Amino acid sequence: MAVLIWRKSSYSGDNGGDCVEVALPVWQKSSYSHNDGGDCIEVALGFLPGAVPVRDSKDPQGPSLLFPDSSWNAFVAAVRAGELPIEG
């Protein structure tokens, strides 16, 4: 289930007139990240159907990468299975 933050347009009035709301993703930091500001990634799971946005937590306003669900799931499974070396 996706967790979304909804933001109402600044042009919306308090009287319930025409409004536009935008859903923003909730970014989750990797469990491999450390509090010392080391190498970190964040993902927004469930935000886009069929895709997983990934970004560098040290540059949240910077670009993000978009991976198909199947590719992201294969990557996570490989990490969990120890098939990819993890440095740190």
N, C-alpha and C positions, 0 to 999 in steps of 0.2 A: 504494500500500500504506500502510495506516495504521500509525503508530507509537503505541503505547499504553503507559502506565505502569500496572502493576497494583498495587493496594494491598490487603493482606489486612486483614480486620476485626480490631480490637483484642480481640475476644472469642474469636478463634481461639487454640487452644493449640498447643504445640510437638509434641504427640503425634499430630497429623494428624486431630484430631476435626473436628466440623462447622465449616466455614469459609465465609466469604463474601468474595469478592474483587471489587473495583470497578475498572473501567478508567477512567483519567483521560486526557484528551487531552494531546498534546504541542503546545504553542503555538509557532508560528513567526512571528518578527517580519518585517514588510514590508522588502523590500530598499530601499525609499525612506526608511526610518527612519535617523536619525542617532544617534550615540552621545551627543549632547549633551542627550538627553531631549526632543527636538522632537516634533512630531506623529507618532504611531506607531499602527499597528494590528497585531494579531496574528491569525492564523488557525489553526484546527486542522483541517488537510486530512485527509480519510479517516476521521475519527472517527465521524461519523454518516452512514450510507448516504443519499445523495441530498441532503445538506445540508452547508453550510459555516458553522461558528460563527466569529464575528468579535468581537474585543473591543479596548478601548483598553489599550495596554500600560502606560500610566501609572496605570491603575486595574484591576489584574488581579483583584481581588476584587469588582469592580463587575459590572454587567450585561453580557451579550453579546447580539449580534444573530445570528439564524439565517437564512441565505439558502439558497434552493434552488440545487443545483449549477448548473442552467442559467443562473440569474440571475448567480451569481458568475462563471461562465465568460464570460458576455457582458460583464460589467464589466471583467474583466481584459483581455479582447480589445480593448475600447474604449480602455483606458489604453495598452496596447501600441501600438495603431494611431494614437495621438495624437489621438483623438477627444474626449478630456476634458482640459481644461487642468489642469496640475499646477503648483501654486505651491510655492515653496520655495527 
